[in-house]
Amino acid sequence: MFNYADLLLKQRAYFQTGETKDLAFRIEALQKLGNAIREGEQQLIQSLKDDLNKSEFDAYSTEIGIVLEEIRFTLKNLRRWAKPRKVKTPFTHIGSKSYIYPEPYGVTLIIAPWNYPFQLAIAPLIGAIAAGNCAIVKPSELTPRTSEVLAELMKRHFPKEYITVVEGGVETSEALLNERLDYIFFTGSVEVGKIIMKAASKHLTPVTLELGGKSPCIVHQDANLKIAAKRIAWGKFMNAGQTCIAPDYIYVHKSIKEAFLTHLRNALTELYGLEPLKNMEYTRIVSKRHFNRLESFLSEGSIFHGGETSLEQLLISPTVLTDITWEDKVMDNEIFGPILPVLEYEQLPEVVTEIVNHPKPLALYLFTESNTVQEKILAHVSFGGGCINDTVYHISSPYLPFGGVGNSGTGAYHGKESFDTFSHKKSILKQTTLFDIPLRYPNVKNGLKYIKMVFK
């Protein structure tokens, strides 16, 4: 049996040498990580094909390329991020200077999901390295080939006392969570997120939880329907809908519903063909259990498009459901698959009311040309992040923090936010010894009077 306590002791001892805090060391480690990814590119592409039938295009654009760009962005900015930052000092602290020192937490645990098994393991690791931490990465057992390649790459390029990949199932995660860690970064379901937070509370370990939820997509009556349909089809059905920020359902204005659905059908045919199950590059469902759960939704409402399935291949074609209400089971929880329910509305306030009466989503997408409608939705609906007149694209910007709110998660990452997430901000006040401020001391004559004057 693997000795997790021993692994943590080794990583903690290595962290305490101070080597990982050295800026030159961090830069070299990030460069080494980038080189490792480029070296293992074909292995990674093949492993993603084996695990999820991802095409080479999808594997590179949504897993490998996006991570390499994150490394480039971090290397470009890390020296500036890592510098102590001078901040203002109030008049009451005359003679002193104030600074914020970013420092690493120590030994961090990154638990990655199966839907983007490489990207969602490496993206937080970039932040952990940049901030100067050691890291244990636990990939998903549902994508074993990618997990294996990831473990091989890290073992080949990094000592295990610095970065290591620990493979295994639920029992492995549980064993790691029983240890005293300095930071936990988890991406996955809401249900497991609650378990992670409970485990972290035993040692008061800080956490980032990247969860999910039912992310709405609103198509208003003035939207550019052809563009809206294509961008929604792209964002929803990439990776066979197994994306935490995919549009989970659509609210479309009643007056343009039929026209929009026609455009959506055309977009799906253009992207996936007339027989998507014969498309050799169409992503499969990760497991039989998930397939059965998704297939059960196909009996609800009316199938406007798609609905074909293959248990043997674990494939479900891009499917659009109409005549759906909030009473249907497909609307209970996040779908996380290639099924898109369509609801209609007449007045925008009814949409806002329905969305805010449910847990806060990870993403929201709005298609409209009206600035008034845009501001109304942004002002009245709380969600992690999203797009206006697009879907999913916000996740690839290193300038935009990515994370949830409420039930959809806590904390954020990407770009500088990744560095900040894995850094404790240590506040330091440097005081002069050239003079003293007598007002602070209780024996000053009329001290209270002068203190009140200062604070006014």
N, C-alpha and C positions, 0 to 999 in steps of 0.2 A: 504493500500500500504506500502511496506517495506521502512523504512527510512534508505537509504544508507548513507546519510550524518552523521546520528547519529552513525551508525556502525563505520565509519571511525574516528569519534571523539573519540569514546571509544577505538579503537585500537591505535590511536595516543597517547592518554593519558596513556594507558598501556605501550606503547613503551617508553614513556618519563620517566617512573619510573626507567628505566634501568635494570629491571629484566631479560628481554630477552637477554641482552648482557652478562650476567653472564655465564661463560663457563660451570659451573656445571649445571645450569638451562638448557642450550642447550643440553648437554649430556643426562640429564634426559628426556627431551622432545623427543629426538630421540629414546631413549629406550622405552618410552611410546608409540610412534608411531609404533614401531616394534611389541610391545605387542598387540596393538589394531588391527593390520593387522592379526596377528596370531589368535587372538580371533575371528575375523570376517571372517576368511578364507573361511569357507563353505558358508556363506552368499554371499561373493563376487563371489565365483565360480558359485553359483546359479544365481546371478544377471547377470553375464556375459553370462551365458547360456540363460537366459530369453531375454536379449537385442540383442545378436548377434549369439546365438547358439554356443558359443565357447565351445570346449570340456574341460574337467577338466585338461587335459594335457596342452593344449594351454593357458588356463586361469592361471594356476600356472606358467608355464615356461616363458610366455611372459608378464605377468601382475604382479603376486604376488611375485614369486621367485626372479625376477630381481630387484624388489624394496627392498625386504628384504636384498639382497646382497649389494645393494647400501647403505643401512643404516649401515650394518656391516662395510663396507669399510670406511664410513664417521666417525663412532665412533672410529675406529682404528687410524685414522689420524687427527682428529679434533684438538686435543691439539696442534699439531705441526703447522697446518694451521693457527690457530687463534693467534699465537704468533706474536708480532711485529718483523719484519725482519730487521736486520741491513744490510745496503748496503755500498758500497764504498763511500768515500768522496774525492773530488779532492784536489790537492795540494793547490789550490787557497783558499780553505776553512779550512786551517790548524787550528787545535784547536777544530774543531767541529766533531760531529758524526751524521750519517744519518740513519733514520729508516723509514720503511713503516708500518703503522698501518692499518690493515683491520678493517673496521667498517660497521655495517649494515646500509641499506638505511632507513628503517623505516617500513611503511605500504606498503606491496606488494600485487599485484593482479596477480593471476595465472588463465589463461583461458585455459581450457583443451578441447581437441577434443573428438570425439565419437569412433574413431577406436581402440584405446587402452585406454578406458575411465578411468581406474584405474591407470595404470602405468604412463600415461602422465599428470595426476593430482598430483600424489604423488612424482614422481621423482624430479620435480622442488621444491616441498614443502620441501623436504629433504635439499636442498641447502639453501632455505629461513630460515629454522629453524637453520641450522648449522651456518649461518652467523649472527644470532641474530635478525631476523626480525619478525614482525607480518605478518599474511597472510590471504588473502581472496581468497578462491578457488571457481571458477565458472566452474562446470562440464557441459558437453553437455546435452542439453534437448533431444537429439536423442537416448540417452541410459538412460532412466529414472530410471530403477531399480538400476543400478550401481550408479547413481547419488544419489538416495535415501539412499542406504546402506552407501555410502561414507559420506553423511551428518550425518547419525545416528552415525557412528563410531567417527567422529570428535567431535560431540556434546557431546558424552559420555565421551570423554577423555580430551578435551581441553576447556577452557573457550572461549567464542566467541570474547572477546576482544583481545585474542591472535591468535587463528586460528578458522576460521569459513568457512563453505561451504554455498554458496548462490545458490540455485537452480532457474531455470527459463529459458526463451528463449532469443531471440535476444534483447528484450527490457530490460532485466536484465543486459546484458553486456553493452548496451548503457548507462544505468543509472549509472553503476559503473564507466564507462570511463569518465563520465561527472564530477566525483569527482577528487579532487587533490590527486593523489597517489604518492608514492615515487619510485616505480618500477613496471613495467608491464612485465609479462612473458606470451607470447602467443604461442600456437601451433595450426596450422590450415592451411587454404588455403592462397594462395598468395593474392587473392582478399580481403579477410577479413583482412589479415596482413596489407594491405595498409590503411584500415579503422582504425585499431588499431594505426598505426603510426601517422596518421593524428590527432586522438583524443589525443594521448600522446603529440603532439606538442603544444597543447593549454597551457599546464602547463610545457613544456620542461621536461617531465617525461622520464627517460631513459627506454629503452625497449630491450627485447630479443624476436626475432621473429623466431620461428622454423616452416618453411614453407614446400615447397616440390618442385615439378617440375618433368620433364621427365628424370629419372635417367637411363642412358644407361648401357648396358651390352655388352661387346665385347668378342667374342669367336674367337681367332686367330687360324690359321691353325695348330699350334703345340700344341694346348690344349689337355689335357686329357679329351676326349669327354664324357665318361661315368660319371666321377666325376663332370664335368662341368654341364652336364644335370641335375643330381640329386640335386646339390647345387642350381642351378638356379630355378628348380621346387619348391624346399623347400622355398627359399627366396621370390619368386614371389607369390606363391599361399597360403602361410600361411595367416590366417585371410581373406581368399578369396580375396587376392590382395589388401586389404584395409590397406596398410602400406606405410607411406610416403617415406621410403627408398627402397621399393620393386623395382626390375628391371622393368622399364617401357616398355622397348623395347630391342630387341637383334640385334646387328650387328654381323653376322656370316660370316666367310670367305667362299667364293663361293666353294672352293675346298672340304670343309668338311661339307657343309650345309646339304646334304641328310643324311649323317651318324649321324650328330648331332641331327637332327630332329627325327630320329629313336630312339636314346638314350633318347631324351626328352619325347617322347610318352611312352616309357617303364617306365621311372621314374614316370610320372604322373599316370600311371596305378598302379604302385607299391605303391605310396603314397595315392592315393584316390580311387582306385578300378575301375572296368569297368563301374560302374554306380554311379558316385559321388553324384548325386542328391538323391540317396537312402542311402547315408552315413550319419548316424544320428549325426555324429560329425563334419560335414562340415559346416563352418561358413556361415551365411546368409549375404545378402546385407542389409545395415542398414535401407533403406527406399525405398518406391515405386519410389520416384523421382530419386534416384540414380540408382535403377534397370532399369528404362526406359532409362536413359542416357547411361548406359552400354550396354543394349540390342541393341541400335541403331547402335553400332559399329560392330555388328556381320554380317551386310550385306556388309562389306567392305573386299576387298581382297578375299582370299580363307580360309575356315576353315580346317586346317590341323588336329586338334584334338579338341574334345569337342564341344561346341556350344549349348548344351542342357540348357534349362531355365525352371523355374517354378515361375510365377508371384505370385501364391498363397503362396508359401514357401519363396519367395524372394531369390531364388537360381539361380546361373549361374555356370555351370560346368567349371573347368579349361580349358581354351580355348587358342589355339595357332593359330594365323593368319599368313598366308604367302601371297606373292604377294602384299605387302603393300609398299606404297611410302609416302613421306612427304606431298603429296597433300591430303591424306586421312584424314578425320576428327579425326580418332583415334590417329593421331599424332599431333593434335593441342595443346592439354593440357594434364596434368597428368591424366592417366586412372583411377587409384585408384579402381581397381577391378580385377577380375580373367581373364583378357584378355591380352595376350602377343603377340604383333606384332613382326615378324621376318623379318629383312631386310638383304641383302647380300652385301658384298664388295669384291673387288679384291686387292686394295692397301690401306694400313693403312692411308696414308695422307688424302684420301677422307673421311674416318670416322672422323678423327680429325677436318677437315674443317667443316663437317656437324654439329658436336657437338658444336664447338665453335661459330657457326653462330646462335645458339639458346641460350636462357637464361641459366645461369650457374646452373647445376643440384645439388640437395642435395647429391646425391651419384653417384658413378661410379664403375662398376665392370669389371675386365679384367681377362680373362682366357688365359694364355700363359705360356710357360716354358722359354721364352726368356727374359733375363735381359735387353737386349737392347730395346725390345718392351715395357717392363714395364717402363723403364726410359723415353722413348719417350712420352708415354701417360701421365705420371706424370708431365713431364716438360712442356707439351704443352696444357694440358686441365685443366681448373680451375673447381673445384667442392668441395662440403662440406667435404666429406670423403668417404671412400669406402674400397674395398677389392681387393686383387689380388688372383685369384684362389679360391674365395668364394663369398658369398653374405650375406649382412645384419649383419653378425656376429660381425662386428666392434662396433655396437651399445652397445653390452653387456660388453665391456671392460671399467672398471672405470678409466683406465689409458689413454684412448683416448677421447679427447674433441669431443662432438657431436654437430654439427651445420652446417648451410648453408653459402652460400656466394652469394652476389648479389641478384638475384631474389628468391633464395631458402632460404634466411633468413639472420639474423644478430645476432651475439653472439653465445655462445655455453654453454653446461653444461655436466654433468656426472662427478663423482669423485670430484677432487679438483676444476675442472672448475665450478661445481655447486656452491661451496663455493665462488669462485672468482666472479662469475656472480652476486651474491646477496650481494657482499661486495664492498664498496667504498675503494680504497687504498689511505689512507691519508698520505701524505709525511711530515715528521718532521725532521728538522735540529736542533740538540742540540749544542749550542755554549758555549765555555768556557768563564769565566769572569776573568781568571787568567792573561790574557794579551789581547791586542787589536791589530788589523791589521790596521795600519795607511794608507796603500795604498788605502783603499776603500774611503777615504774622499777626497773631492775636494780641500782642502786647503794645501795638502802635496806638498812640493817643488819638482819640476820635476816629479809630480805624473803621468802625461800621459806617460812619458818616461818609468817609472818603470812598469806601467800597461801593456804597449805594450810588455815589456820584459817577464812579467809573462805569458801573453797569447800566446806568441810564444812557 
